Amino acid sequence: MERAANWVPDLSGTTGPMYEQIATALIRDIQSGKLKPGDLLPPNRELSASLGVTVGTVSRAFAVALRANLIETGARRGTRVKAPAETVEVDQQDLPRALERGIADLRGHQAAVKHWWGSLAQEMASLHSSPALGNLLRYDNPGGRLSHREVGAQWLGGREGRHVDPAKVVVTDGAQHALLCALLACTKAGDRIATERLTYTGLKTAASMLGLEVVPVDMDEEGMRSDSLRAALADGSVKAIVCVPNIHNPTTTTMSSARRIEIAGIAEQSGVPILEDDVYGYLTDADLPSLASLAPDCTIRFTSFSKTLGPGLRVGFMETPGRFTSAVIEAVRASTWMASPISAELAAKLVASGQADQMLLENRMELQRRNQALSEILGARVQTTPYAPHAWLTLPEPWTGRQFCSLAETMGYLVLSAEAFGVDGTAPVPAVRLSVSAAQDVDELNRFATLAAHSLRSGPRTPEQGLFA
């Protein structure tokens, strides 16, 4: 294997930020044959000295070629040019667009499968030509049209094969809106709510805006611990329990039936309502009861299409106990008057035609491919499930989540540190959450996983040092 130790990029004819110029020159030299398959590139510290730029600039340029699948890096082998059979042709005219994608945002969830947009467009066209469209432009029942609530009841009960009363279903503009309405119905400013010690950022934001104090509940491999929940409720000050029993965000843990029975029993004994965020329920094969089925009189359960079909389809459904239904509807009225009838009608058409089930199936299959690839590269350090839209990557000492996030950004990837999910801004373990669904495709996820595996073997480095030193 020949080392291309003297390679220095020819930046003539290149424009833009320095990392883009280096990346353009590197890709050009690989595709012209100036750099041969197997050639080792100079360490980024050596190359940065030659060019008079920072090590981080060189690392960022190398990351562009890595995402283009033109080079590969190994802990001991250094960074080398890949063989032609392993590479993907990058047209010079497409380089600007490739460079614009220099940062891959793996923080938020997206639709993993995109080709079903044609089916969505068909339903939208059908709705556009429907004589009923005019009625959908009017003010309507804040709780949602009866036909939409019936579809919501069907969707909420479908996974368990359980009957849900449409009269107790409320239509919302997504799960985050449902969470907000549930909090408005159950709490007031100054109240305390209990949730997992690590919780999703949307809850933290909503609680802060509503003036609620969040009480952390300890977690284990099944999520919320029942003994810690009892302790949190002991003084009677907690007014609601917020819980994610399926594919917990961010850790991906799922509660067992026994734990669900315990949590439901505690809520019934204390009289404290559970706000069951079941947005990931359709992404699990586990035959597990919802908390709403175990404690129907004190559980507000909600879900949406955002994590299963796509976040742009802002439609959610809430299953409410009779004593909370009116308060939840008033919360909808106060926050948005009514969920969009047009969006709800589109969702109803997707469910009625079977397109929603087909889209869900294809989304699950794609997520399974991605999670399997991630697990093969990162092994036991990554915690996920076959159909989870996110994964939880634990870091060995002396790594911290913030260190990894900073270095990953230098390499062109955005992920979230465990501290972002800590109720008190701290994390019990060093870890990061990455969105499996947000990757452009499985290859992009593979490249991130390869970088992550390399960095975890090499130990913490500053962003200036990069991964390619």
C-alpha positions in Angstrom: 0.0 0.0 0.0 1.6 3.3 -1.1 1.4 6.3 1.1 0.5 9.6 -0.6 2.6 11.4 2.0 3.4 14.4 -0.2 -0.1 15.0 -1.4 -1.2 18.6 -1.1 -4.4 19.8 -2.7 -4.3 22.1 -5.7 -6.7 24.8 -4.7 -6.6 26.6 -8.0 -10.0 27.1 -9.5 -11.8 26.4 -6.2 -13.9 28.9 -4.3 -15.8 29.1 -1.0 -14.8 28.3 2.5 -11.4 26.6 2.9 -12.8 23.2 3.9 -15.0 23.2 0.7 -11.9 24.1 -1.4 -9.9 21.2 0.1 -12.8 18.8 -0.2 -13.3 19.8 -3.9 -9.6 19.3 -4.6 -9.5 15.9 -2.8 -12.6 14.5 -4.7 -11.2 15.8 -8.0 -7.8 14.1 -7.4 -9.5 10.8 -6.4 -11.7 10.8 -9.5 -9.0 11.9 -11.9 -6.8 9.0 -10.6 -4.1 11.3 -9.2 -4.9 9.6 -5.9 -5.0 5.8 -6.3 -7.1 3.3 -4.4 -5.4 2.4 -1.2 -3.3 5.6 -1.0 -3.0 6.9 2.5 -3.7 10.6 2.9 -1.5 12.7 5.1 -2.6 13.0 8.8 -4.8 16.1 9.1 -2.3 17.8 11.4 0.5 17.4 8.8 -1.8 18.6 6.0 -3.1 21.6 8.1 0.5 22.7 8.6 1.2 22.5 4.9 -1.8 24.6 4.0 -1.7 27.0 6.9 -5.2 26.1 8.2 -6.6 24.6 11.3 -6.7 20.9 11.8 -10.5 21.1 12.2 -10.7 22.6 8.7 -8.9 19.6 7.2 -11.0 17.2 9.2 -14.2 18.8 7.9 -13.0 18.5 4.3 -12.1 14.9 4.8 -15.6 14.3 6.3 -17.2 15.5 3.0 -15.2 12.9 1.1 -16.0 10.3 3.7 -19.8 11.0 3.3 -19.3 10.7 -0.4 -17.9 7.2 0.2 -14.6 8.0 -1.5 -12.3 7.5 1.5 -12.4 5.4 4.7 -10.7 5.7 8.0 -9.4 3.1 10.5 -8.0 3.4 14.0 -4.6 2.0 12.8 -4.7 2.1 9.1 -5.2 5.9 8.8 -7.3 7.5 6.1 -7.1 5.9 2.7 -8.7 6.2 -0.7 -11.3 3.5 -1.3 -11.2 1.1 -4.2 -13.3 2.1 -7.3 -15.8 -0.8 -6.6 -16.5 0.7 -3.2 -16.9 4.3 -4.2 -19.8 6.4 -5.4 -19.3 8.7 -8.4 -19.6 12.3 -7.5 -20.3 14.6 -10.5 -18.3 17.8 -10.3 -21.5 19.7 -11.1 -23.1 18.1 -8.1 -20.3 19.1 -5.7 -21.9 22.4 -4.6 -25.0 20.5 -3.5 -22.9 17.8 -1.8 -21.0 20.5 0.1 -24.3 22.3 1.0 -25.2 19.0 2.8 -21.9 19.3 4.8 -23.8 19.0 8.0 -26.1 16.0 8.5 -28.6 16.9 11.2 -29.3 13.7 13.2 -31.1 15.5 16.1 -34.8 15.4 15.2 -37.0 12.8 13.8 -37.9 12.7 10.1 -39.8 10.4 7.7 -37.4 7.6 7.0 -39.3 6.5 3.9 -40.1 9.3 1.4 -41.3 7.5 -1.7 -44.9 7.2 -0.4 -45.3 10.9 -1.0 -47.0 10.0 -4.3 -49.8 8.2 -2.3 -50.1 11.3 -0.1 -50.3 13.5 -3.2 -53.1 11.3 -4.6 -55.2 11.7 -1.4 -54.5 15.4 -1.3 -55.7 15.7 -5.0 -58.8 13.7 -4.1 -59.5 16.1 -1.2 -58.9 19.1 -3.4 -61.6 18.0 -5.9 -64.1 16.9 -3.2 -67.3 19.0 -2.9 -66.8 18.7 0.9 -63.7 20.8 0.9 -65.6 24.0 1.5 -67.0 22.6 4.8 -63.5 21.8 6.0 -62.6 25.5 5.8 -65.2 26.5 8.5 -64.8 26.7 12.2 -65.8 23.3 13.7 -66.1 21.4 17.0 -62.9 22.1 19.0 -62.7 18.4 19.9 -62.8 17.4 16.3 -65.5 16.3 13.8 -67.2 13.1 14.8 -65.9 11.3 11.7 -62.4 12.3 12.6 -62.8 11.2 16.2 -64.1 7.9 15.0 -60.9 7.4 12.9 -58.9 8.5 16.0 -60.6 5.9 18.1 -59.9 3.2 15.4 -56.2 4.2 15.3 -55.8 4.4 19.1 -57.4 1.0 19.7 -56.0 -0.8 16.7 -52.7 -2.0 18.1 -54.4 -3.6 21.1 -57.6 -4.6 19.3 -59.4 -2.5 22.0 -62.6 -0.5 21.6 -62.1 3.2 22.3 -65.1 5.4 22.7 -65.0 8.2 20.0 -66.9 10.5 22.4 -63.7 10.5 24.5 -61.3 11.1 21.6 -60.0 14.6 20.9 -58.3 15.6 17.7 -55.1 17.7 18.0 -52.4 19.2 15.8 -49.9 16.5 16.7 -48.6 14.9 19.8 -46.8 18.0 21.2 -50.1 19.8 21.0 -51.7 16.9 22.7 -49.2 17.0 25.5 -49.7 20.8 26.0 -53.5 20.3 26.1 -53.1 17.4 28.7 -50.9 19.6 30.9 -53.3 22.5 30.6 -56.2 20.2 31.6 -54.5 18.7 34.6 -52.2 21.4 36.0 -51.8 25.1 36.7 -48.8 27.3 37.1 -46.7 26.4 40.1 -47.7 22.7 40.1 -45.2 19.8 40.0 -45.2 17.0 37.4 -43.2 13.8 37.6 -41.5 12.2 34.6 -38.4 10.0 33.7 -35.1 11.5 34.8 -34.2 11.6 31.1 -37.1 13.1 29.1 -37.7 14.6 25.7 -37.0 18.2 25.2 -40.6 19.1 24.1 -41.8 18.3 27.6 -39.1 20.4 29.3 -40.0 23.3 27.0 -43.8 23.0 27.7 -43.3 22.7 31.4 -41.1 25.8 31.5 -43.6 27.8 29.5 -46.5 26.7 31.8 -44.6 27.4 35.0 -44.5 23.7 36.0 -41.7 22.2 38.1 -40.5 18.8 36.8 -39.7 16.1 39.3 -37.2 13.5 38.0 -38.1 9.8 38.5 -35.2 7.3 38.4 -35.0 4.8 35.5 -33.7 1.4 34.8 -33.7 -0.9 31.8 -37.5 -0.7 31.7 -37.8 3.0 32.0 -39.6 4.6 34.9 -39.0 2.9 38.3 -42.1 2.3 40.4 -40.2 2.8 43.7 -38.9 6.1 42.6 -42.3 7.2 41.4 -43.9 6.3 44.8 -41.2 8.4 46.5 -41.9 11.4 44.1 -45.7 11.2 44.9 -45.3 10.7 48.6 -45.9 14.4 49.7 -48.9 14.8 47.5 -47.5 17.8 45.6 -47.2 16.1 42.1 -50.3 16.7 40.0 -49.5 14.6 36.9 -47.2 11.8 35.7 -45.8 12.0 32.2 -44.6 8.7 30.9 -43.3 7.2 27.6 -43.8 3.4 28.0 -42.9 2.4 24.4 -39.5 3.1 22.9 -38.7 5.8 25.5 -37.3 9.0 24.2 -34.3 9.2 24.4 -33.2 5.8 25.8 -35.4 3.5 23.6 -36.4 1.4 26.6 -39.8 -0.3 26.7 -41.8 -1.1 29.8 -42.7 -4.7 30.6 -46.3 -5.7 31.3 -45.4 -6.1 35.0 -43.9 -2.6 35.2 -47.0 -1.1 33.5 -49.3 -2.8 36.0 -47.2 -1.3 38.8 -47.2 2.2 37.4 -51.0 2.1 36.6 -51.7 0.9 40.2 -49.7 3.7 41.7 -51.6 6.3 39.7 -54.9 4.8 40.7 -54.0 4.6 44.4 -52.7 8.2 44.4 -55.4 9.7 42.2 -52.6 11.4 40.1 -53.4 11.2 36.4 -51.0 9.7 33.9 -50.2 11.5 30.6 -49.2 8.5 28.4 -47.2 9.6 25.4 -47.7 6.7 23.1 -46.4 8.3 19.9 -44.0 5.3 19.4 -46.6 2.6 20.1 -47.0 1.6 16.5 -43.2 1.2 16.1 -43.0 -1.8 18.5 -44.0 -5.4 18.0 -44.3 -6.1 21.7 -47.8 -7.3 22.7 -48.1 -4.9 25.7 -51.1 -3.2 27.3 -51.3 0.6 27.2 -51.4 2.3 30.5 -54.8 3.7 29.4 -56.2 0.1 29.2 -54.8 -0.6 32.8 -56.0 2.6 34.4 -58.7 4.0 32.1 -60.1 6.4 34.6 -56.9 8.3 35.3 -54.9 8.1 32.0 -54.8 10.5 29.2 -53.2 8.7 26.3 -52.2 10.4 23.1 -50.4 9.5 19.8 -49.9 11.0 16.4 -48.7 10.2 12.9 -45.5 12.2 13.3 -43.1 9.4 14.2 -44.8 6.7 12.3 -45.6 8.4 9.0 -44.0 11.8 9.0 -43.8 14.9 11.2 -45.4 17.2 8.5 -48.7 15.3 9.0 -49.6 17.3 12.1 -52.5 15.2 13.3 -52.8 13.6 16.8 -55.5 11.9 18.8 -56.1 11.9 22.5 -58.0 9.2 24.5 -59.4 10.9 27.6 -61.1 9.7 30.7 -64.6 11.2 30.9 -63.7 13.5 33.8 -60.9 15.2 31.7 -62.6 15.3 28.2 -64.2 18.7 28.6 -61.1 20.2 30.1 -58.9 18.8 27.2 -61.4 20.2 24.6 -61.2 23.6 26.4 -57.4 23.4 26.2 -57.6 22.8 22.4 -60.0 25.8 22.1 -57.6 28.0 24.1 -54.5 26.9 22.3 -55.6 26.7 18.6 -59.5 26.7 18.7 -59.5 23.5 16.7 -57.1 21.1 15.0 -57.0 21.6 11.3 -60.0 19.9 9.8 -58.2 19.6 6.5 -55.3 17.8 8.0 -57.6 15.6 10.0 -59.6 14.7 6.8 -56.4 13.8 5.0 -55.4 11.6 7.8 -58.8 9.9 7.9 -58.5 9.2 4.1 -55.1 7.6 4.6 -56.5 5.4 7.3 -59.7 4.5 5.5 -57.8 3.6 2.2 -55.2 1.5 4.0 -52.4 3.8 2.9 -51.6 4.6 6.5 -51.0 1.0 7.3 -48.9 0.5 4.2 -46.8 3.6 4.9 -46.3 2.4 8.5 -45.2 -1.0 7.3 -42.6 0.4 4.8 -41.4 2.9 7.4 -40.8 0.1 9.9 -38.9 -2.0 7.3 -36.6 0.9 6.5 -36.0 1.7 10.2 -35.2 -2.0 10.8 -32.5 -1.9 8.1 -31.0 1.2 9.6 -31.0 0.0 13.2 -29.5 -3.3 12.1 -26.7 -1.5 10.3 -26.1 0.8 13.3 -25.9 -2.2 15.7 -23.5 -4.1 13.5 -21.0 -1.3 13.5 -21.4 0.1 17.1 -22.3 -3.2 18.9 -23.5 -3.2 22.4 -22.7 0.5 22.9 -25.8 1.5 20.9 -29.2 0.9 22.4 -32.1 0.7 20.0 -35.0 -1.5 18.9 -35.8 -2.8 15.4 -38.2 0.0 14.5 -37.0 2.8 16.7 -36.6 6.2 15.0 -33.8 7.1 17.3 -30.9 5.3 19.1 -29.0 5.9 22.4 -25.2 5.7 22.2 -23.4 5.3 25.5 -19.9 6.6 25.7 -16.9 5.0 27.5 -14.9 7.0 30.0 -13.5 9.6 29.8 -15.9 10.8 27.1 -18.8 13.2 27.9 -21.8 13.7 25.7 -20.9 17.3 25.0 -17.4 16.3 23.9 -18.7 13.8 21.5 -21.3 16.3 20.1 -18.7 18.9 19.5 -16.4 16.6 17.7 -19.2 15.1 15.7 -20.2 18.5 14.5 -16.7 19.1 13.3 -17.0 15.9 11.3 -20.3 17.1 9.8 -23.0 15.5 12.1 -25.3 17.0 14.7 -26.5 14.8 17.5 -27.9 15.5 21.0 -26.0 15.1 24.2 -27.7 13.2 27.1 -27.6 16.4 29.1 -30.2 17.9 26.8 -32.7 15.3 28.1 -31.8 15.6 31.7 -34.7 17.1 33.8 -32.1 19.0 35.8 -29.7 19.5 32.9 -27.4 16.7 33.9 -27.2 13.1 32.8 -26.7 9.9 34.8 -24.5 8.4 32.0 -22.4 9.9 29.2 -24.4 9.3 26.1 -25.9 10.9 22.9 -29.1 10.4 21.1 -29.1 10.2 17.3 -32.1 10.1 15.0 -32.0 7.0 12.9 -34.9 8.3 10.8 -33.2 11.7 10.0 -30.3 10.2 8.1 -30.6 10.6 4.3 -30.2 6.9 3.9 -28.6 3.8 5.5 -25.3 4.6 3.9 -25.1 8.0 5.6 -25.9 6.3 8.9 -23.2 3.8 8.2 -20.7 6.5 7.7 -21.7 8.2 10.9 -21.4 4.9 12.8 -18.0 4.3 11.3 -16.8 7.7 12.5 -18.3 7.1 15.9 -16.8 3.7 16.4 -13.4 5.1 15.4 -13.6 8.0 17.8 -14.7 5.9 20.7 -11.7 3.6 20.1 -9.3 6.6 19.8 -10.6 8.5 22.9 -11.7 12.1 23.3 -10.1 14.6 21.0 -10.7 18.3 20.6 -12.6 19.5 17.5 -9.3 21.0 16.3 -7.6 17.6 16.5 -10.4 15.9 14.5 -10.8 12.2 13.9 -8.3 11.9 11.0 -5.1 12.8 12.9 
